[in-house]
Amino acid sequence: MTSRMRRILITGGAGFIGSNFIRYFMNRHSDYRVVNLDKLTYAGNKNNLRDIKKDPRYSFIKGDICDAKAVKKAARGCDAIINFAAESHVDRSIKRPFDFLRTNIDGTCTLLEAAREMKIPRFIQISTDETYGSIEKGYFRETGPLNPSSPYAASKAAGDLLCNAYQLTYKVPVIIVRSTNNFGEYQYPEKVIPLFITNALEEKKLPVYADGSNMRDWIYVLDNCEAIDCVFRCGKAGEIYNIGGGNEMRNIDLTRLILKAAEKSESLIQFVQDRPGHDKRYGINCDKIKSLGWRPHYDFNKALFATVAWYKKNEWWWRPLKESRVT
């Protein structure tokens, strides 16, 4: 008698990090079936996974994580839930905060309720280093206070607190991961790296906030996928794990590097008015996840140049998205 193939529910799996994780996970876990629950908002794209859509171990369900009925249907028989579903663009959260509260708080609570009622053995919440807020020097550990600046970060912080409450009150086996800025293939061209790459390829201006001195740490998406998988396999329920790439740089230096990779002139740089509440610098300590055996493997420069090359070769993917871009 063969053992039952295990099932995992990935929410938001048609988005950037979620789709990369599904591909990564299926390549490394032949004993799992993957159920992808995604609402297919503007940032969700089934083309992100068109290479595996016919794989018998993969199934897609169009649905909203705020819909309890849809969530329970998708989660039935699953051994784990990994929640990538989120509204995640800071600029949009400033314009339309209620959209972020609904998905990132109500949606997270709906998933937690399903995990509690259905006794799902594993729940991983994908969060962000932005929940800690800005730090001038040093690095936040997982025990650091939450001090979000944007409606996006505040909604993610609230989701994290719900996860913690469900773990303490109901013993739902929740693990939270907080990642730094991701980049790589299939990233919707509103985020800074794909926006700047595609603008450069179109000979359009690259809008840099203020003087470009804001600092960010960058991680290649496949390094992040490996880290999340490490937490899935080895992480302890009730814990939080920071995930960073160790590639901290100023936005203006990142912009120049993108232009170099795209073989475009720095005359395309355009300094624009700063964003309200713009955090100066994020910094997280990643010793805890490294204690599980994870390390980032991808060289930042090589990964960035490879990302630029992918966007050059895959104009069919990003150009329609920019032409129909939701504002």
C-alpha positions as CSV (number, residue, x, y, z in Angstrom):
1,M,0.0,0.0,0.0
2,T,1.4,3.4,-1.0
3,S,1.3,6.2,1.6
4,R,-1.1,9.2,1.0
5,M,0.5,12.0,-0.9
6,R,0.4,15.1,1.4
7,R,-1.2,18.3,0.4
8,I,-0.2,21.9,1.0
9,L,-2.4,25.0,0.5
10,I,-0.6,28.0,-0.9
11,T,-2.6,31.3,-0.8
12,G,-1.6,34.0,-3.2
13,G,0.3,31.5,-5.3
14,A,-0.3,33.4,-8.6
15,G,1.7,36.4,-7.3
16,F,5.4,37.1,-7.5
17,I,6.8,35.3,-4.4
18,G,4.0,32.7,-4.2
19,S,4.5,31.5,-7.8
20,N,8.2,31.3,-7.4
21,F,7.7,29.3,-4.2
22,I,5.2,26.9,-5.7
23,R,7.7,26.1,-8.5
24,Y,10.5,25.8,-6.0
25,F,8.5,23.6,-3.6
26,M,7.2,21.2,-6.3
27,N,10.7,20.7,-7.7
28,R,11.9,19.7,-4.2
29,H,9.0,17.9,-2.7
30,S,7.7,15.1,-5.0
31,D,5.6,13.7,-2.1
32,Y,3.3,16.8,-2.0
33,R,0.3,18.1,-4.0
34,V,0.0,21.9,-4.1
35,V,-3.3,23.7,-4.0
36,N,-3.1,27.3,-5.1
37,L,-5.8,29.6,-3.9
38,D,-5.7,33.0,-5.5
39,K,-8.2,35.8,-6.1
40,L,-6.3,36.9,-9.3
41,T,-6.3,40.6,-8.5
42,Y,-4.2,42.8,-10.8
43,A,-1.0,41.4,-9.4
44,G,-2.1,37.8,-9.6
45,N,-1.2,36.2,-13.0
46,K,-1.8,32.6,-14.0
47,N,0.9,33.0,-16.6
48,N,3.4,33.0,-13.7
49,L,2.8,29.2,-13.4
50,R,1.9,28.3,-17.0
51,D,4.8,25.8,-17.1
52,I,3.4,23.7,-14.4
53,K,-0.4,24.1,-14.8
54,K,-0.8,20.6,-16.3
55,D,1.3,18.9,-13.6
56,P,-1.1,16.4,-11.8
57,R,0.3,17.5,-8.5
58,Y,-0.8,21.1,-9.0
59,S,-4.3,22.5,-8.8
60,F,-5.6,26.1,-8.9
61,I,-8.7,27.5,-7.2
62,K,-9.8,31.0,-7.9
63,G,-11.0,32.4,-4.5
64,D,-10.6,35.1,-1.9
65,I,-9.0,34.4,1.4
66,C,-11.7,36.6,3.0
67,D,-14.3,34.0,1.9
68,A,-14.5,31.4,4.6
69,K,-16.3,28.9,2.5
70,A,-13.7,29.1,-0.3
71,V,-10.9,28.8,2.2
72,K,-12.3,25.7,3.9
73,K,-12.9,24.1,0.5
74,A,-9.3,24.7,-0.6
75,A,-7.9,23.7,2.8
76,R,-9.7,20.4,3.0
77,G,-7.3,17.5,3.4
78,C,-4.2,19.9,3.6
79,D,-1.4,19.3,6.0
80,A,-0.2,22.9,5.9
81,I,-1.1,26.4,4.9
82,I,1.4,29.0,3.7
83,N,-0.1,32.5,3.3
84,F,1.4,34.6,0.6
85,A,-1.8,36.4,-0.2
86,A,-1.5,40.1,0.5
87,E,-2.0,43.6,-0.7
88,S,1.7,44.6,-0.7
89,H,2.4,47.9,-2.5
90,V,3.1,50.7,-0.1
91,D,2.1,53.5,-2.5
92,R,-1.3,51.8,-3.1
93,S,-1.8,51.5,0.7
94,I,-1.4,55.2,1.1
95,K,-4.1,55.8,-1.5
96,R,-6.5,53.0,-0.6
97,P,-5.8,51.7,2.9
98,F,-9.0,49.8,3.4
99,D,-8.1,47.3,0.7
100,F,-5.1,46.4,2.7
101,L,-7.0,46.1,6.0
102,R,-9.4,43.7,4.4
103,T,-7.0,41.3,2.8
104,N,-4.1,41.5,5.2
105,I,-6.1,41.5,8.4
106,D,-9.6,40.0,7.7
107,G,-8.1,37.5,5.2
108,T,-5.4,36.4,7.6
109,C,-8.0,35.9,10.3
110,T,-10.2,33.8,8.0
111,L,-7.3,31.6,7.2
112,L,-6.4,31.2,10.9
113,E,-10.0,30.3,11.7
114,A,-10.0,27.6,9.0
115,A,-6.7,26.3,10.4
116,R,-8.1,26.2,13.9
117,E,-11.4,24.5,13.0
118,M,-9.8,22.0,10.6
119,K,-6.8,21.4,12.8
120,I,-4.2,22.1,10.1
121,P,-0.8,20.9,11.5
122,R,1.3,23.8,10.0
123,F,0.5,27.5,9.3
124,I,3.2,29.8,7.9
125,Q,2.5,33.5,7.7
126,I,4.5,35.4,5.1
127,S,5.2,38.9,6.6
128,T,7.7,41.7,6.1
129,D,10.6,43.5,7.7
130,E,8.5,46.7,7.3
131,T,6.5,45.8,10.4
132,Y,9.5,46.8,12.5
133,G,9.7,50.3,11.0
134,S,12.8,52.3,10.3
135,I,16.1,51.9,12.2
136,E,19.0,54.3,11.8
137,K,21.7,51.9,13.0
138,G,21.8,48.2,13.9
139,Y,19.4,45.4,13.2
140,F,16.0,44.3,14.6
141,R,15.8,40.8,16.1
142,E,12.5,38.9,16.0
143,T,11.7,40.1,19.5
144,G,11.9,43.8,18.4
145,P,8.9,46.1,18.8
146,L,6.5,46.6,15.8
147,N,6.5,50.2,14.7
148,P,5.0,50.3,11.1
149,S,4.9,53.5,9.2
150,S,2.6,52.8,6.2
151,P,-1.0,51.4,6.1
152,Y,0.6,48.3,4.3
153,A,3.1,47.7,7.1
154,A,0.5,48.3,9.8
155,S,-1.9,45.8,8.2
156,K,0.8,43.2,8.0
157,A,1.8,43.9,11.7
158,A,-1.9,43.4,12.7
159,G,-1.9,40.1,10.8
160,D,1.2,39.0,12.6
161,L,-0.4,39.9,16.0
162,L,-3.5,37.8,15.0
163,C,-1.2,34.9,14.2
164,N,0.5,35.2,17.6
165,A,-2.9,35.4,19.4
166,Y,-4.2,32.3,17.6
167,Q,-1.0,30.4,18.5
168,L,-1.3,31.4,22.2
169,T,-5.1,31.2,22.6
170,Y,-6.0,28.3,20.3
171,K,-2.7,26.6,19.9
172,V,-2.8,27.0,16.1
173,P,0.8,26.0,15.0
174,V,1.7,29.3,13.4
175,I,5.2,30.4,12.3
176,I,5.8,33.9,11.0
177,V,8.6,34.8,8.5
178,R,9.6,38.4,7.9
179,S,11.5,38.9,4.7
180,T,13.4,41.9,3.3
181,N,12.8,43.3,-0.2
182,N,12.6,40.5,-2.8
183,F,13.5,40.7,-6.5
184,G,13.5,38.3,-9.4
185,E,11.4,36.9,-12.3
186,Y,7.6,37.4,-12.5
187,Q,7.5,40.5,-10.2
188,Y,4.7,42.8,-11.1
189,P,6.1,46.0,-12.7
190,E,5.0,48.4,-10.0
191,K,7.7,47.4,-7.5
192,V,10.9,49.4,-7.8
193,I,13.2,46.8,-9.5
194,P,10.9,45.6,-12.3
195,L,9.5,49.1,-12.7
196,F,13.0,50.5,-13.2
197,I,14.1,47.7,-15.4
198,T,11.1,47.9,-17.7
199,N,11.2,51.8,-17.7
200,A,14.9,51.6,-18.7
201,L,14.1,49.1,-21.5
202,E,11.4,51.5,-22.8
203,E,13.8,54.6,-22.4
204,K,11.4,56.1,-19.8
205,K,12.4,58.0,-16.7
206,L,13.3,56.1,-13.5
207,P,11.5,58.0,-10.6
208,V,13.8,58.0,-7.5
209,Y,12.2,59.3,-4.3
210,A,13.9,62.3,-2.7
211,D,17.7,62.1,-3.1
212,G,17.8,58.3,-3.3
213,S,19.5,57.8,0.1
214,N,16.9,55.5,1.6
215,M,18.5,52.1,2.4
216,R,17.1,48.7,1.7
217,D,18.3,45.1,2.0
218,W,17.6,42.9,-1.0
219,I,17.2,39.2,-1.4
220,Y,16.8,37.2,-4.6
221,V,13.4,35.5,-4.6
222,L,14.8,31.9,-4.8
223,D,16.9,32.5,-1.7
224,N,13.7,33.6,0.0
225,C,11.9,30.5,-1.2
226,E,14.6,28.3,0.1
227,A,14.4,30.1,3.5
228,I,10.7,29.6,3.7
229,D,11.0,26.0,2.8
230,C,13.6,25.6,5.6
231,V,11.2,27.1,8.0
232,F,8.4,24.9,6.7
233,R,10.6,21.8,7.4
234,C,12.5,22.8,10.5
235,G,10.9,25.9,12.1
236,K,9.2,25.7,15.4
237,A,5.6,26.7,16.0
238,G,5.1,30.0,17.7
239,E,8.4,31.4,16.5
240,I,9.3,34.3,14.1
241,Y,12.1,34.1,11.6
242,N,13.7,37.1,9.9
243,I,14.9,36.5,6.3
244,G,17.4,38.9,4.8
245,G,19.9,38.8,1.9
246,G,22.7,40.8,3.4
247,N,22.6,43.2,0.3
248,E,22.0,46.6,1.9
249,M,22.3,49.6,-0.4
250,R,21.0,53.0,-1.2
251,N,18.1,53.3,-3.7
252,I,20.2,55.6,-5.9
253,D,23.0,53.0,-6.1
254,L,20.5,50.3,-6.9
255,T,19.1,52.5,-9.7
256,R,22.5,53.0,-11.2
257,L,23.2,49.3,-11.1
258,I,19.9,48.5,-12.9
259,L,20.8,51.1,-15.6
260,K,24.3,49.5,-16.0
261,A,22.7,46.0,-16.3
262,A,20.2,47.3,-18.9
263,E,23.0,49.2,-20.7
264,K,21.2,52.5,-20.4
265,S,22.2,56.0,-19.5
266,E,22.0,57.5,-16.0
267,S,20.3,60.5,-17.7
268,L,17.1,58.4,-17.2
269,I,17.2,59.0,-13.5
270,Q,14.5,61.5,-12.3
271,F,14.3,62.6,-8.7
272,V,10.7,63.0,-7.5
273,Q,9.0,64.2,-4.3
274,D,9.4,61.7,-1.5
275,R,6.7,59.4,-0.4
276,P,4.8,60.2,2.8
277,G,6.1,58.3,5.8
278,H,9.0,56.9,3.8
279,D,11.2,54.7,6.1
280,K,14.8,55.7,5.9
281,R,16.3,52.2,6.5
282,Y,15.3,48.7,7.3
283,G,17.6,46.3,9.1
284,I,17.0,42.8,10.4
285,N,19.2,40.3,12.2
286,C,19.0,36.8,10.5
287,D,21.0,34.7,13.0
288,K,17.9,32.7,14.0
289,I,17.1,31.3,10.6
290,K,20.7,30.7,10.0
291,S,20.7,28.5,13.1
292,L,18.4,26.2,11.1
293,G,21.0,25.8,8.4
294,W,19.9,28.3,5.9
295,R,22.2,30.7,4.1
296,P,21.6,32.9,1.0
297,H,23.4,31.4,-2.0
298,Y,22.8,33.9,-4.9
299,D,25.3,36.7,-5.6
300,F,23.4,39.9,-5.7
301,N,25.0,41.4,-8.7
302,K,24.7,38.2,-10.8
303,A,21.1,37.7,-9.7
304,L,20.2,41.3,-10.6
305,F,21.8,41.1,-14.0
306,A,20.1,37.8,-14.6
307,T,16.8,39.4,-13.6
308,V,17.3,42.3,-16.1
309,A,18.1,39.7,-18.8
310,W,14.9,37.9,-18.0
311,Y,12.8,41.0,-18.4
312,K,14.6,41.7,-21.7
313,K,13.7,38.2,-23.0
314,N,10.1,38.2,-21.7
315,E,8.6,41.4,-22.9
316,W,5.4,39.3,-23.7
317,W,4.9,38.9,-19.9
318,W,5.4,42.4,-18.7
319,R,4.4,44.8,-21.5
320,P,0.6,43.9,-21.3
321,L,0.8,44.4,-17.6
322,K,2.2,47.9,-17.9
323,E,-0.2,48.8,-20.7
324,S,-3.2,47.7,-18.5
325,R,-1.7,48.8,-15.2
326,V,-4.3,49.5,-12.5
327,T,-3.7,52.7,-10.6
